[in-house]
Amino acid sequence: MVNDLYDELMQLSKDYNDNFNSLYRLHTYNEDEINNIFQVIKRELIQSKMFLPSQLLKILSTASKYNCRYFKSYWSLFKKLYEEYHPRVPKHTSIPFLYFLYKEFGILIDYDIVKLESQNFSLDVHEKDSIHSAIMTDDKELFISLTEKEGFNERQNLKSEFYPESKYGYSLLELCCYHGAVNCFKFLRTKFKPLINSNCLKLSFLGGNPDIINECLKETKPYDSCMEYAIISHNIDFVTYLMNEHNLKIEMEYCHKYNNLQAFLVYLDTSKNYKKCFPFSVRFNFPSLCEYLISHGVDINTRDKNYYSAFFHAAQYGNRLIAEFLISHNINMDNCKSNFQIAVQSDNKDIAELLISRGIDVNTKFDYKKTALHYAALSDCAETVKMLISHGININDVNELGETALHYATYYDNIETVKILLESGANINTKKNTVATALHNAVDLNIEIAKLLIAHGADVNTFDNNSKTLLHKAAQKIGMIWLNFLYQMELMLQ
């Protein structure tokens, strides 16, 4: 392996790094600049087949949490991607994005409509001329005037869906650190003398203001979460500072989670552990990196500490481009069954389909006699469910407990998958070993799914293992929704 590996790989990955730096360090509201970023994303990340549009939606959702001042710009990019490609919105998309999807497109995804309506989010994040808005823009004059108002509480905390999750919310000083609001920070420290805590230091790496970081370092020592936030910031100087001066370790998991390939390359260069890094490297969806490492002597069949191969990582996190690259370089495919399972569970439809095309039996059984369709239904992997059905999977196959994929979809409240299974001819009245049908699951969990099953011919008079019918179970529910449900079904007590 050549000594100048880092420099060569940095040159090789320059465009890749620039693209993700532009997303995590987004600092513009200018529509022309935002459109330029969008065009680059399309050309270099999507059209190159490195990333799917849905993966980019998830990345935007993640990046905005740590740079929420520019949420409006993140939403603009999110909206452009959604309008052009109409991808399925990924799981765990942040609530503000779900809110604006609902408001602008009328699309309700995996969230209670009443709760969503009550949020009343603004693209500006904070109310104009509020204390939090003053901090976000580092408006010292506004900040001072608000602190001088009667009833001002310098110990107030903010909990907001726009920010990273926090059990107790964020203090005013912590918000100054997050936003790099050095003028508000200095005034707050001078007038109210709040204590700098470890959270302040962690957040200061997001804000990126050197004066705030230095003040925090005087009061508290860097710890592991500081490295995580330095990686999120996509400021490699912060990463190397924490590594060299405070012996903090770069976690490969964070490098992948926050799309920081450069931090991963620093780890690769300093650890020299190419064998350990190679299986993980495929997660970045960057074939040139894998090709470079292989060409410099890394065994393509090397495994990580958990004995997972590079293909397993590709099946879980990657895309078809990476998977095909590994196959073309003769990676050992002995564990096709495990790779197929993880691809299905992770909703990596393309890789699952690739494995089917290479001979994996679509009806293969896993633990407890589950099929791939059980796993896809459990995780609400709607596109993968469609693909498996198109390849002839037995839609009514049961596991050891007599459960079908429809049982799984109803139990885990996955209405989109329920619709697909019903439209594809799933047996609606199959009973588990415990006697219950999919309808019994639905009545326990989701009235809309219950209505859907009944509309498709579910037997409302069948008994569960407690000798209860649908009506008995529904009658135990409290509230007008269930009373209306009973009325609409026009059932009579048995």
Sequence and secondary structure as in RCSB ss.txt:
>XXXX:A:sequence
MVNDLYDELMQLSKDYNDNFNSLYRLHTYNEDEINNIFQVIKRELIQSKMFLPSQLLKILSTASKYNCRYFKSYW
SLFKKLYEEYHPRVPKHTSIPFLYFLYKEFGILIDYDIVKLESQNFSLDVHEKDSIHSAIMTDDKELFISLTEKE
GFNERQNLKSEFYPESKYGYSLLELCCYHGAVNCFKFLRTKFKPLINSNCLKLSFLGGNPDIINECLKETKPYDS
CMEYAIISHNIDFVTYLMNEHNLKIEMEYCHKYNNLQAFLVYLDTSKNYKKCFPFSVRFNFPSLCEYLISHGVDI
NTRDKNYYSAFFHAAQYGNRLIAEFLISHNINMDNCKSNFQIAVQSDNKDIAELLISRGIDVNTKFDYKKTALHY
AALSDCAETVKMLISHGININDVNELGETALHYATYYDNIETVKILLESGANINTKKNTVATALHNAVDLNIEIA
KLLIAHGADVNTFDNNSKTLLHKAAQKIGMIWLNFLYQMELMLQ
>XXXX:A:secstr
  TTHHHHHHHHTHHHHHHHHHHHT     HHHHHHHHHHIIIIIITTTSS HHHHHHHHHHHHHT GGGHHHHH
HHHHHHHHHH     TT  HHHHHHHHHHH    SS HHHHHHH   TTSS TTSHHHHHHTT HHHHHHHHTST
T  TT EE  TTS   SS EEHHHHHHHHT HHHHHHHHHHH     HHHHHHHHHH  HHHHHHHHHHS   HH
HHHHHHHHT HHHHHHHHHHH     HHHHHHTT HHHHHHHHHHH  HHHHHHHHGGG  HHHHHHHHHTT  T
T   TT   HHHHHHHH  HHHHHHHHHTT   TTHHHHHHHHHHTT HHHHHHHHHTT  TT   GGG  HHHH
HHHTT HHHHHHHHHTT  TT   TTS  HHHHHHHTT HHHHHHHHHTT  TT   TTS  HHHHHHHH HHHH
HHHHHTT  TT   TTS  HHHHHHTS SHHHHHHHHHHT    
